[in-house]
Amino acid sequence: MIELNKNVALTSLAWGLFFILIGISIVAAYYNINVVAYVAVGIGIILIGLNVSRKSLGMTLSKFGLFLGIVAIGLGGAIFLGLSLIPWGYAMIIVLIGLFIIAEAAASLGKRKPNQ
């Protein structure tokens, strides 16, 4: 029960940080300030930080969240470096995320439950 409470608290903290980041980016967009790279890196930091916190508390990592965090930081970093993703670059990121979800689902289907 304690692990569940910690997980809920960490997840709530991450969601709160996410909404603060999105709110700040909306204000920045109103003033025509481009913050896409900052938002991408911020989301990556939130997701990776969530997993680091989970691991430090002895909880299981979210492979999907960790993967998304790495992709987000990579995307933000590419934008900071001046690399513009052509339209199929975004599509490729979406396809990679889909492939990751499928691989995780296939791996979980292949696992046997104890006592079976």
Contact map, one row per residue, 1 for C-alpha under 8 A:
11111000000000000000000000000000000000000000000000000000000000000000000000000000000000000000000000000000000000000000
11111100000000000000000000000000000000000000000000000000000000000000000000000000000000000000000000000000000000000000
11111110000000000000000000000000000000000000000000000000001000000000000000000000000000000000000000000000000000000000
11111111000000000000000000000000000000000000000000000000000000000000000000000000000000000000000000000000000000000000
11111111100000000000000000000000000000000000000000000000000000000000000000000000000000000000000000000000000000000000
01111111110000000000000000000000000000000000000000000000000000000000000000000000000000000000000000000000000000000000
00111111111000000000000000000000000000000000000000000100001000000000000000000000000000000000000000000000000000000000
00011111111100000000000000000000000000000000000000000000000000000000000000000000000000000000000000000000000000000000
00001111111110000000000000000000000000000000000000000000000000000000000000000000000000000000000000000000000000000000
00000111111111000000000000000000000000000000000001001100000000000000000000000000000000000000000000000000000000000000
00000011111111100000000000000000000000000000000001000000000000000000000000000000000000000000000000000000000000000000
00000001111111110000000000000000000000000000000000000000000000000000000000000000000000000000000000000000000000000000
00000000111111111000000000000000000000000000000000000000000000000000000000000000000000000000000000000000000000000000
00000000011111111100000000000000000000000000011001000000000000000000000000000000000000000000000000000000000000000000
00000000001111111110000000000000000000000000000000000000000000000000000000000000000000000000000000000000000000000000
00000000000111111111000000000000000000000000000000000000000000000000000000000000000000000000000000000000000000000000
00000000000011111111100000000000000000000000010000000000000000000000000000000000000000000000000000000000000000000000
00000000000001111111110000000000000000000010010000000000000000000000000000000000000000000000000000000000000000000000
00000000000000111111111000000000000000000000000000000000000000000000000000000000000000000000000000000000000000000000
00000000000000011111111100000000000000000000000000000000000000000000000000000000000000000000000000000000000000000000
00000000000000001111111110000000000000100100000000000000000000000000000000000000000000000000000000000000000000000000
00000000000000000111111111000000000000100000000000000000000000000000000000000000000000000000000000000000000000000000
00000000000000000011111111100000000000000000000000000000000000000000000000000000000000000000000000000000000000000000
00000000000000000001111111110000000000000000000000000000000000000000000000000000000000000000000000000000000000000000
00000000000000000000111111111000001000100000000000000000000000000000000000000000000000000000000000000000000000000000
00000000000000000000011111111100000000000000000000000000000000000000000000000000000000000000000000000000000000000000
00000000000000000000001111111110000000000000000000000000000000000000000000000000000000000000000000000000000000000000
00000000000000000000000111111111111000000000000000000000000000000000000000000000000000000000000000000000000000000000
00000000000000000000000011111111111000000000000000000000000000000000000000000000000000000000000000000000000000000000
00000000000000000000000001111111100000000000000000000000000000000000000000000000000000000000000000000000000000000000
00000000000000000000000000111111100000000000000000000000000000000000000000000000000000000000000000000000000000000000
00000000000000000000000000011111110000000000000000000000000000000000000000000000000000000000000000000000000000000000
00000000000000000000000000011111111000000000000000000000000000000000000000000000000000000000000000000000000000000000
00000000000000000000000000011001111110000000000000000000000000000000000000000000000000000000000000000000000000000000
00000000000000000000000010011000111111100000000000000000000000000000000000000000000000000000000000000000000000000000
00000000000000000000000000000000011111110000000000000000000000000000000000010000000000000000000000000000000000000000
00000000000000000000000000000000011111111000000000000000000000000000000000111011000000000000000000000000000000000000
00000000000000000000000000000000001111111100000000000000000000000000000000010000000000000000000000000000000000000000
00000000000000000000110010000000001111111110000000000000000000000000000000010000000000000000000000000000000000000000
00000000000000000000000000000000000111111111000000000000000000000000000110110000000000000000000000000000000000000000
00000000000000000000000000000000000011111111100000000000000000000000000111111000000000000000000000000000000000000000
00000000000000000000100000000000000001111111110000000000000000000000000010000000000000000000000000000000000000000000
00000000000000000100000000000000000000111111111000000000000000000000100110000000000000000000000000000000000000000000
00000000000000000000000000000000000000011111111100000000000000000001111110000000000000000000000000000000000000000000
00000000000000000000000000000000000000001111111110000000000000000000100010000000000000000000000000000000000000000000
00000000000001001100000000000000000000000111111111000000000000000000100000000000000000000000000000000000000000000000
00000000000001000000000000000000000000000011111111100000000000001101100000000000000000000000000000000000000000000000
00000000000000000000000000000000000000000001111111110000000000001100110000000000000000000000000000000000000000000000
00000000000000000000000000000000000000000000111111111000000000000000000000000000000000000000000000000000000000000000
00000000011001000000000000000000000000000000011111111100000000000000000000000000000000000000000000000000000000000000
00000000000000000000000000000000000000000000001111111110000011001100000000000000000000000000000000000000000000000000
00000000000000000000000000000000000000000000000111111111000010000000000000000000000000000000000000000000000000000000
00000000010000000000000000000000000000000000000011111111100000000000000000000000000000000000000000000000000000000000
00000010010000000000000000000000000000000000000001111111111110000000000000000000000000000000000000000000000000000000
00000000000000000000000000000000000000000000000000111111111110000000000000000000000000000000000000000000000000000000
00000000000000000000000000000000000000000000000000011111111000000000000000000000000000000000000000000000000000000000
00000000000000000000000000000000000000000000000000001111111000000000000000000000000000000000000000000000000000000000
00000000000000000000000000000000000000000000000000000111111100000000000000000000000000000000000000000000000000000000
00100010000000000000000000000000000000000000000000000111111110000000000000000000000000000000000000000000000000000000
00000000000000000000000000000000000000000000000000000110011111000000000000000000000000000000000000000000000000000000
00000000000000000000000000000000000000000000000000110110001111100100000000000000000000000000000000000000000000000000
00000000000000000000000000000000000000000000000000100000000111111100000000000000000000000000000000000000000000000000
00000000000000000000000000000000000000000000000000000000000011111110000000000000000000000000000000000000000000000000
00000000000000000000000000000000000000000000000000000000000001111111000000000000000000000000000000011000000000000000
00000000000000000000000000000000000000000000001100100000000001111111100000000000000000000000000000000000000000000000
00000000000000000000000000000000000000000000001100100000000011111111110000000000000000000000000000000000000000000000
00000000000000000000000000000000000000000000000000000000000000111111111000000000000000000000000000000000000000000000
00000000000000000000000000000000000000000001001000000000000000011111111100000000000000000000000010000000000000000000
00000000000000000000000000000000000000000011111100000000000000001111111110000000000000000000000000000000000000000000
00000000000000000000000000000000000000000001000100000000000000000111111111000000000000000000000000000000000000000000
00000000000000000000000000000000000000000001000000000000000000000011111111100000000000000000100000000000000000000000
00000000000000000000000000000000000000011011000000000000000000000001111111110000000000000000000000000000000000000000
00000000000000000000000000000000000000011111100000000000000000000000111111111000000000000000000000000000000000000000
00000000000000000000000000000000000000001000000000000000000000000000011111111100000000000000000000000000000000000000
00000000000000000000000000000000000010011000000000000000000000000000001111111110000000000000000000000000000000000000
00000000000000000000000000000000000111111000000000000000000000000000000111111111000000000000000000000000000000000000
00000000000000000000000000000000000010001000000000000000000000000000000011111111100000000000000000000000000000000000
00000000000000000000000000000000000000000000000000000000000000000000000001111111111100000000000000000000000000000000
00000000000000000000000000000000000010000000000000000000000000000000000000111111111100000000000000000000000000000000
00000000000000000000000000000000000010000000000000000000000000000000000000011111111000000000000000000000000000000000
00000000000000000000000000000000000000000000000000000000000000000000000000001111111000000000000000000000000000000000
00000000000000000000000000000000000000000000000000000000000000000000000000000111111100000000000000000000000000000000
00000000000000000000000000000000000000000000000000000000000000000000000000000111111110000000000000000000000000000000
00000000000000000000000000000000000000000000000000000000000000000000000000000110011111000000000000000000000000000000
00000000000000000000000000000000000000000000000000000000000000000000000000000000001111111100000000000000000000000000
00000000000000000000000000000000000000000000000000000000000000000000000000000000000111111100000000000000000000000000
00000000000000000000000000000000000000000000000000000000000000000000000000000000000011111110000000000000000000000000
00000000000000000000000000000000000000000000000000000000000000000000000000000000000011111111000000000000000000000000
00000000000000000000000000000000000000000000000000000000000000000000000000000000000011111111100000000000000000000000
00000000000000000000000000000000000000000000000000000000000000000000000000000000000011111111110000000000000000000000
00000000000000000000000000000000000000000000000000000000000000000000000000000000000000111111111000000000000000000000
00000000000000000000000000000000000000000000000000000000000000000000000000000000000000011111111100000000000000000000
00000000000000000000000000000000000000000000000000000000000000000000001000000000000000001111111110000000000000000000
00000000000000000000000000000000000000000000000000000000000000000000000000000000000000000111111111000000000000000000
00000000000000000000000000000000000000000000000000000000000000000000000000000000000000000011111111100000000000000000
00000000000000000000000000000000000000000000000000000000000000000000000000000000000000000001111111110000000000000000
00000000000000000000000000000000000000000000000000000000000000000001000000000000000000000000111111111000000000000000
00000000000000000000000000000000000000000000000000000000000000000000000000000000000000000000011111111100000000000000
00000000000000000000000000000000000000000000000000000000000000000000000000000000000000000000001111111110000000000000
00000000000000000000000000000000000000000000000000000000000000010000000000000000000000000000000111111111000000000000
00000000000000000000000000000000000000000000000000000000000000010000000000000000000000000000000011111111100000000000
00000000000000000000000000000000000000000000000000000000000000000000000000000000000000000000000001111111110000000000
00000000000000000000000000000000000000000000000000000000000000000000000000000000000000000000000000111111111000000000
00000000000000000000000000000000000000000000000000000000000000000000000000000000000000000000000000011111111100000000
00000000000000000000000000000000000000000000000000000000000000000000000000000000000000000000000000001111111110000000
00000000000000000000000000000000000000000000000000000000000000000000000000000000000000000000000000000111111111000000
00000000000000000000000000000000000000000000000000000000000000000000000000000000000000000000000000000011111111100000
00000000000000000000000000000000000000000000000000000000000000000000000000000000000000000000000000000001111111100000
00000000000000000000000000000000000000000000000000000000000000000000000000000000000000000000000000000000111111110000
00000000000000000000000000000000000000000000000000000000000000000000000000000000000000000000000000000000011111110000
00000000000000000000000000000000000000000000000000000000000000000000000000000000000000000000000000000000001111111000
00000000000000000000000000000000000000000000000000000000000000000000000000000000000000000000000000000000000011111101
00000000000000000000000000000000000000000000000000000000000000000000000000000000000000000000000000000000000000111111
00000000000000000000000000000000000000000000000000000000000000000000000000000000000000000000000000000000000000011111
00000000000000000000000000000000000000000000000000000000000000000000000000000000000000000000000000000000000000001111
00000000000000000000000000000000000000000000000000000000000000000000000000000000000000000000000000000000000000011111
